[in-house]
Amino acid sequence: PVSLQKTLRKYQRDGYRWLRTLDGYGMGGILADDMGLGKTVQVLSYLLAMKQSGQTESEGLLPSLIVCPASLVLNWAEECQKFTPELNCVVVDGDAAHRAQLAEQWDGADVVVTSYDLLRRDETLYKNQKFYACILDEAQAIKNHTTQKYKAVCRVNSRVRFALTGTPVENRLGELWSILSLIHISEPTR
């Protein structure tokens, strides 16, 4: 996008275009660049472009959800402010009452950022919310499909899902299956 506050390297532009292409087909995918190569800025570029093109459904403009480890929540907010200041980013943190208040701001948000653990704890807040995209950063966190964390992410209602990870397979091939199965769920499980 023209308003992006960073010049993307060629491989980052390729990744951004790949995300847009998959989105155009209503498909999810895995962005598995090595650590430090700019997966965050590629996703923020994609989200900015989606906002500018009107990521609408019949209900209007939908926010996108970024789920990441707790240690990265504020990093996502800072990167969003730095590279895509026109995106309204809501960080879901704090105690349960504060998180419930933040959920009331989602209608005006472009991006909602939370951690895997808070998503699991706050499933009722997310139950009836629709998101445009669900972005799973450090997606190896949901490599075990039997965990509550995996099941909570499965219940997020989004049009598309993308997984970001530098290590899609850490120990067993089944870990990749868990990530792939999750990015192809477009409606919440019942």
Backbone bond lengths (Angstrom), bond angles and torsions (degrees), N, CA, C in turn:
res aa  C-N    CA-C-N  psi(-1)  N-CA   C-N-CA  omega(-1)  CA-C   N-CA-C  phi
1 P - - - 1.453 - - 1.534 111.40 -
2 V 1.297 117.33 145.21 1.459 122.38 -176.85 1.524 111.56 -62.25
3 S 1.340 117.66 -36.05 1.468 120.17 -175.72 1.528 113.76 -81.94
4 L 1.328 117.97 0.04 1.462 120.70 177.80 1.523 109.45 -60.57
5 Q 1.323 116.87 134.02 1.455 121.98 -176.88 1.527 112.86 -87.61
6 K 1.308 117.32 34.93 1.463 122.08 -179.78 1.518 107.78 -159.95
7 T 1.319 115.19 148.12 1.451 119.87 173.50 1.525 107.11 -94.52
8 L 1.323 115.99 123.62 1.457 120.19 -178.50 1.518 110.66 -81.14
9 R 1.319 115.43 143.66 1.470 120.53 171.70 1.521 108.43 -72.51
10 K 1.317 116.42 165.28 1.465 120.12 -175.63 1.531 111.75 -56.59
11 Y 1.333 117.89 -47.95 1.465 119.39 -178.62 1.525 111.55 -65.23
12 Q 1.351 117.32 -29.49 1.462 120.14 176.42 1.526 110.65 -71.74
13 R 1.331 116.68 -38.55 1.473 119.73 175.11 1.519 110.25 -62.72
14 D 1.347 116.13 -40.25 1.470 119.92 177.64 1.528 110.78 -61.91
15 G 1.337 116.92 -43.00 1.462 121.34 178.25 1.518 111.53 -64.06
16 Y 1.323 116.46 -42.56 1.467 121.43 177.33 1.526 110.21 -60.65
17 R 1.321 117.55 -46.66 1.474 120.94 179.71 1.530 110.94 -64.05
18 W 1.319 116.20 -36.45 1.461 120.63 179.16 1.532 110.16 -63.96
19 L 1.342 116.86 -43.38 1.462 120.71 177.13 1.527 110.50 -61.21
20 R 1.330 116.80 -43.26 1.469 120.63 179.07 1.527 111.09 -64.04
21 T 1.330 116.22 -39.89 1.470 119.94 179.86 1.519 110.64 -64.64
22 L 1.325 116.51 -48.35 1.463 119.27 178.09 1.522 110.92 -58.90
23 D 1.323 116.62 -43.77 1.461 120.73 178.38 1.524 110.53 -58.92
24 G 1.326 117.03 -41.72 1.457 121.22 179.97 1.519 113.00 -58.98
25 Y 1.315 115.48 -29.76 1.463 120.54 177.60 1.533 112.31 -93.43
26 G 1.339 116.65 1.66 1.462 120.27 -179.34 1.524 112.24 71.08
27 M 1.320 116.07 27.40 1.465 121.07 -177.41 1.522 110.31 -112.32
28 G 1.311 116.76 153.95 1.451 122.54 172.64 1.512 109.74 -98.73
29 G 1.325 116.48 179.35 1.452 120.28 179.48 1.509 111.69 -170.29
30 I 1.319 114.33 177.25 1.467 121.33 177.92 1.522 108.56 -113.43
31 L 1.319 116.20 128.39 1.455 122.29 171.74 1.520 105.49 -102.69
32 A 1.328 115.95 104.26 1.468 120.75 -170.26 1.522 112.38 -113.55
33 D 1.319 117.56 41.18 1.459 120.74 174.07 1.523 109.14 -64.67
34 D 1.327 116.01 154.11 1.459 120.16 176.08 1.524 110.54 -63.09
35 M 1.326 115.63 160.59 1.450 122.26 179.13 1.533 110.12 -59.07
36 G 1.327 115.76 136.28 1.455 120.69 176.43 1.520 115.02 89.43
37 L 1.322 118.13 1.95 1.466 119.96 -177.49 1.530 113.21 -96.11
38 G 1.313 118.26 4.28 1.459 119.99 171.43 1.510 116.60 94.04
39 K 1.321 117.45 38.04 1.468 119.17 175.57 1.528 110.45 -63.18
40 T 1.321 116.80 -36.06 1.461 121.32 -178.57 1.526 110.99 -61.36
41 V 1.322 117.71 -48.95 1.462 120.06 -177.50 1.528 111.29 -69.14
42 Q 1.329 117.77 -29.98 1.464 119.85 175.59 1.523 110.28 -64.82
43 V 1.328 116.55 -42.91 1.467 120.79 179.75 1.524 110.50 -68.76
44 L 1.320 117.68 -42.41 1.465 119.75 178.73 1.532 110.68 -62.81
45 S 1.321 117.62 -36.62 1.471 121.24 175.68 1.519 110.02 -61.85
46 Y 1.312 115.43 -44.96 1.467 121.03 178.27 1.531 110.45 -60.61
47 L 1.343 117.46 -47.49 1.464 120.70 -178.29 1.532 111.59 -64.42
48 L 1.326 116.84 -38.24 1.460 120.59 177.09 1.529 110.23 -63.86
49 A 1.314 116.78 -45.00 1.467 120.46 178.78 1.522 110.96 -62.78
50 M 1.335 117.08 -38.84 1.460 119.72 179.65 1.527 110.68 -66.14
51 K 1.331 116.96 -38.93 1.466 119.63 177.17 1.526 109.45 -63.54
52 Q 1.326 116.57 -45.98 1.460 120.37 -177.10 1.525 112.33 -65.93
53 S 1.340 116.39 -26.93 1.467 118.51 178.71 1.529 111.13 -91.99
54 G 1.332 117.72 -0.17 1.463 121.79 174.68 1.511 113.70 80.79
55 Q 1.327 117.92 62.79 1.463 123.82 -179.45 1.521 110.55 -60.26
56 T 1.303 116.07 67.22 1.455 120.10 -171.47 1.517 112.80 -100.48
57 E 1.278 113.45 156.64 1.458 123.36 166.98 1.521 104.09 -130.34
58 S 1.286 118.29 -174.87 1.466 120.25 -177.37 1.533 111.89 -59.65
59 E 1.331 117.47 -25.00 1.468 120.68 -179.45 1.523 112.03 -83.36
60 G 1.324 119.14 -9.29 1.459 121.75 -178.23 1.515 111.44 110.80
61 L 1.315 114.84 -160.75 1.463 121.23 -176.88 1.529 109.93 -68.39
62 L 1.317 116.37 128.79 1.459 121.21 -179.43 1.526 110.49 -106.60
63 P 1.328 117.53 143.39 1.464 119.01 173.73 1.528 109.96 -75.70
64 S 1.312 115.82 162.80 1.458 121.26 171.84 1.518 107.92 -108.47
65 L 1.325 116.25 150.66 1.465 122.27 -177.18 1.518 109.58 -110.81
66 I 1.324 116.08 130.36 1.456 121.93 173.22 1.515 106.92 -112.75
67 V 1.330 116.37 122.60 1.460 122.59 178.52 1.525 106.69 -113.35
68 C 1.322 116.58 128.55 1.462 120.96 -175.87 1.529 109.51 -149.68
69 P 1.328 117.36 170.59 1.464 118.94 173.38 1.542 110.10 -60.77
70 A 1.306 116.81 150.51 1.470 121.80 -177.19 1.527 111.88 -55.00
71 S 1.313 117.28 -33.80 1.467 120.61 -178.03 1.527 112.84 -68.73
72 L 1.331 118.47 -13.12 1.458 121.60 -177.70 1.530 114.07 -108.67
73 V 1.311 118.13 -3.71 1.467 120.98 -175.86 1.533 110.80 -58.44
74 L 1.317 117.60 -51.65 1.464 120.44 -178.85 1.524 111.61 -68.30
75 N 1.318 117.63 -30.24 1.468 120.70 176.33 1.529 110.22 -62.17
76 W 1.341 116.47 -43.24 1.464 119.97 177.94 1.525 110.26 -60.82
77 A 1.326 117.78 -42.93 1.468 121.55 179.87 1.527 110.67 -62.81
78 E 1.328 116.57 -43.11 1.468 120.69 179.53 1.526 111.43 -65.16
79 E 1.327 116.67 -43.50 1.467 120.15 179.46 1.532 110.60 -65.97
80 C 1.300 116.67 -36.74 1.462 121.23 177.67 1.526 109.67 -62.82
81 Q 1.309 116.90 -46.91 1.468 121.24 178.83 1.528 111.23 -64.40
82 K 1.301 117.17 -38.09 1.470 121.70 -176.89 1.525 112.24 -71.57
83 F 1.330 117.47 -47.71 1.460 121.14 -172.25 1.526 114.43 -97.70
84 T 1.327 116.99 -28.27 1.469 120.55 -176.54 1.530 109.61 -135.64
85 P 1.336 117.82 63.76 1.469 120.10 -175.04 1.522 114.03 -61.74
86 E 1.329 118.41 -18.34 1.462 118.40 179.04 1.527 112.85 -79.64
87 L 1.354 117.28 -8.48 1.456 119.96 173.97 1.526 108.86 -83.37
88 N 1.314 116.70 128.65 1.459 122.07 176.68 1.528 108.01 -84.60
89 C 1.319 115.66 111.31 1.467 121.88 -174.90 1.529 109.99 -106.88
90 V 1.336 116.70 126.43 1.460 122.59 176.12 1.522 107.91 -110.33
91 V 1.324 116.24 121.48 1.458 122.04 178.41 1.521 108.11 -95.41
92 V 1.327 116.46 121.38 1.460 121.51 -179.06 1.530 107.84 -93.94
93 D 1.339 114.95 105.22 1.460 120.80 179.62 1.522 108.60 -149.31
94 G 1.313 116.33 -175.64 1.453 120.76 179.52 1.520 112.72 88.54
95 D 1.340 115.35 -164.52 1.460 119.51 -179.10 1.529 110.47 -79.30
96 A 1.328 116.70 174.26 1.468 121.87 -174.10 1.529 112.17 -59.97
97 A 1.331 118.16 -40.44 1.469 121.09 -179.55 1.530 110.59 -65.38
98 H 1.322 116.19 -41.73 1.474 120.66 178.76 1.528 110.77 -65.11
99 R 1.314 116.96 -41.42 1.470 120.55 179.64 1.536 110.47 -64.53
100 A 1.317 117.27 -36.77 1.466 120.81 177.79 1.532 110.36 -65.33
101 Q 1.333 117.68 -37.98 1.465 121.21 176.38 1.531 110.44 -65.79
102 L 1.307 116.47 -40.88 1.471 120.33 179.38 1.524 111.10 -63.23
103 A 1.326 116.89 -34.13 1.468 120.56 -179.60 1.524 111.39 -61.65
104 E 1.326 117.50 -26.23 1.457 120.87 177.95 1.527 112.02 -70.69
105 Q 1.327 117.53 -15.93 1.460 122.29 -179.77 1.528 112.89 -91.66
106 W 1.311 117.55 -3.46 1.466 120.16 -174.74 1.512 113.14 -63.11
107 D 1.330 117.42 -30.80 1.462 119.14 -179.28 1.522 111.92 -61.14
108 G 1.324 117.61 -32.33 1.461 120.91 179.70 1.513 113.89 -93.61
109 A 1.317 117.08 1.16 1.463 120.85 -176.19 1.525 111.39 -92.08
110 D 1.312 114.85 152.82 1.462 121.32 170.71 1.525 109.48 -96.26
111 V 1.332 115.05 -35.09 1.459 121.73 -176.83 1.526 109.12 -135.45
112 V 1.323 116.27 133.35 1.456 123.25 174.07 1.525 106.18 -116.67
113 V 1.332 116.70 127.57 1.464 121.11 -178.82 1.519 109.27 -117.58
114 T 1.324 116.02 129.54 1.464 120.88 177.07 1.528 108.72 -146.08
115 S 1.321 115.00 173.08 1.462 120.15 178.43 1.529 109.80 -98.23
116 Y 1.326 115.36 162.66 1.463 119.94 177.45 1.524 111.30 -58.88
117 D 1.326 116.77 -42.86 1.467 119.90 -177.54 1.520 112.03 -67.05
118 L 1.346 117.80 -40.84 1.466 119.54 179.10 1.525 111.31 -70.41
119 L 1.311 117.58 -34.13 1.465 119.85 175.23 1.531 109.90 -59.84
120 R 1.331 115.17 -44.09 1.465 119.79 179.56 1.527 111.10 -63.34
121 R 1.318 117.74 -41.89 1.464 121.49 -179.70 1.524 112.77 -70.05
122 D 1.337 116.42 -31.83 1.464 121.47 -172.88 1.524 113.32 -105.29
123 E 1.305 117.72 31.11 1.461 120.17 -176.22 1.528 112.77 -53.41
124 T 1.324 118.19 -34.00 1.465 119.86 -179.43 1.526 111.68 -66.10
125 L 1.337 117.93 -30.84 1.465 120.43 177.30 1.529 111.29 -66.91
126 Y 1.315 116.01 -32.17 1.468 121.26 -175.14 1.532 112.41 -93.33
127 K 1.309 115.96 -10.92 1.465 121.41 -171.07 1.525 113.96 -53.80
128 N 1.311 118.49 -46.51 1.462 121.74 -176.18 1.524 113.64 -105.98
129 Q 1.323 117.21 9.22 1.460 121.47 -178.30 1.523 110.30 -91.68
130 K 1.309 116.38 132.64 1.459 121.22 173.28 1.518 108.95 -98.25
131 F 1.325 115.49 139.53 1.456 121.98 176.23 1.524 108.64 -121.35
132 Y 1.318 115.45 152.01 1.451 118.76 176.41 1.531 109.16 -72.81
133 A 1.336 115.40 -59.43 1.465 120.58 179.31 1.522 109.10 -124.03
134 C 1.304 115.79 146.97 1.463 122.45 172.39 1.524 105.68 -116.15
135 I 1.322 115.69 114.83 1.463 122.76 -177.55 1.523 107.94 -105.78
136 L 1.320 117.06 123.59 1.461 121.89 -179.56 1.520 109.17 -108.10
137 D 1.326 116.08 103.19 1.461 120.40 179.59 1.527 109.19 -85.90
138 E 1.315 116.00 145.63 1.470 121.30 -174.12 1.525 108.25 51.00
139 A 1.323 114.52 53.52 1.466 122.12 -172.36 1.520 113.95 -61.93
140 Q 1.319 118.08 -13.50 1.455 118.82 175.63 1.528 111.17 -63.16
141 A 1.333 117.00 -11.25 1.467 120.88 176.31 1.524 112.07 -64.55
142 I 1.331 117.47 -20.03 1.463 120.43 179.89 1.533 110.61 -112.79
143 K 1.315 115.59 30.79 1.470 119.93 -176.67 1.528 113.35 -69.12
144 N 1.322 117.32 -18.70 1.460 121.07 179.14 1.522 109.03 -102.88
145 H 1.323 116.82 110.60 1.461 121.18 -174.44 1.532 114.15 -74.19
146 T 1.313 117.85 -1.07 1.473 120.15 179.05 1.528 112.30 -96.48
147 T 1.332 118.50 -3.43 1.464 120.27 -174.96 1.525 112.12 -84.98
148 Q 1.326 116.22 158.89 1.460 122.48 176.27 1.534 110.59 -64.98
149 K 1.318 116.38 -33.03 1.462 121.16 179.02 1.529 110.27 -61.77
150 Y 1.326 116.63 -46.08 1.466 121.79 178.34 1.529 109.78 -61.87
151 K 1.321 116.53 -45.95 1.467 120.69 -177.80 1.526 111.59 -65.15
152 A 1.334 117.17 -35.79 1.468 120.28 178.30 1.529 110.53 -65.38
153 V 1.305 117.04 -41.95 1.467 120.12 178.87 1.526 110.03 -66.38
154 C 1.310 117.92 -36.63 1.471 121.38 177.82 1.517 111.83 -59.96
155 R 1.321 117.51 -31.26 1.460 121.21 -176.54 1.531 113.86 -81.79
156 V 1.324 117.63 -7.03 1.465 120.20 177.34 1.527 108.29 -68.55
157 N 1.319 116.00 130.21 1.460 121.93 -179.16 1.526 108.79 -92.88
158 S 1.329 116.56 107.66 1.462 120.63 179.44 1.520 110.07 -141.56
159 R 1.332 114.89 157.25 1.458 120.63 179.73 1.527 110.66 -71.24
160 V 1.342 116.56 -44.53 1.470 121.41 179.04 1.521 109.24 -135.91
161 R 1.333 115.24 159.99 1.471 121.65 177.48 1.519 109.44 -133.89
162 F 1.319 114.83 139.03 1.455 120.83 175.65 1.520 109.02 -130.14
163 A 1.313 115.69 138.82 1.462 122.28 176.74 1.523 108.50 -108.86
164 L 1.325 116.30 134.73 1.456 122.37 176.53 1.515 107.79 -115.40
165 T 1.306 116.50 125.97 1.460 119.59 178.22 1.521 110.17 -164.11
166 G 1.302 115.23 139.47 1.463 119.99 173.08 1.513 111.18 -87.12
167 T 1.334 116.65 -11.84 1.467 121.66 -179.20 1.522 110.35 -134.32
168 P 1.344 117.83 75.66 1.466 119.41 -178.78 1.527 113.36 -64.80
169 V 1.331 116.68 -24.58 1.465 120.50 176.32 1.523 107.04 -129.88
170 E 1.332 116.43 114.14 1.461 120.14 178.14 1.525 110.90 -96.38
171 N 1.332 117.26 -44.80 1.464 120.42 -174.78 1.524 114.02 -128.27
172 R 1.355 116.02 -43.03 1.469 120.01 -174.94 1.526 110.51 -134.96
173 L 1.306 117.07 152.65 1.455 122.19 179.01 1.527 111.39 -63.04
174 G 1.324 117.96 -27.49 1.456 122.20 178.18 1.526 112.81 -59.13
175 E 1.327 117.34 -25.86 1.458 121.15 177.28 1.532 110.42 -64.42
176 L 1.311 116.73 -39.62 1.466 120.95 177.37 1.523 109.91 -66.45
177 W 1.332 116.92 -37.80 1.464 120.37 177.55 1.523 110.41 -59.14
178 S 1.325 117.55 -43.01 1.464 121.22 -179.60 1.525 110.88 -59.42
179 I 1.326 116.70 -44.82 1.466 120.73 -179.70 1.521 110.32 -66.63
180 L 1.326 117.11 -46.06 1.463 120.68 -178.79 1.524 111.70 -64.33
181 S 1.320 117.14 -40.04 1.466 119.07 179.90 1.513 110.68 -64.45
182 L 1.302 117.34 -35.00 1.445 121.15 -177.82 1.528 112.59 -72.78
183 I 1.316 118.21 -38.75 1.465 118.73 -176.81 1.515 112.49 -73.38
184 H 1.322 117.94 -10.79 1.461 120.20 178.94 1.519 113.09 -101.17
185 I 1.334 116.73 6.42 1.469 120.79 174.90 1.521 106.59 -90.01
186 S 1.316 117.84 117.12 1.453 119.78 -178.46 1.526 112.56 -102.83
187 E 1.303 117.28 -14.66 1.462 120.09 176.60 1.512 108.89 -127.75
188 P 1.325 116.96 151.43 1.466 118.55 -178.17 1.515 112.18 -62.59
189 T 1.333 114.56 145.39 1.452 119.44 176.58 1.511 109.53 -73.57
190 R 1.283 117.30 151.38 1.467 120.86 -177.04 1.496 110.94 -95.10
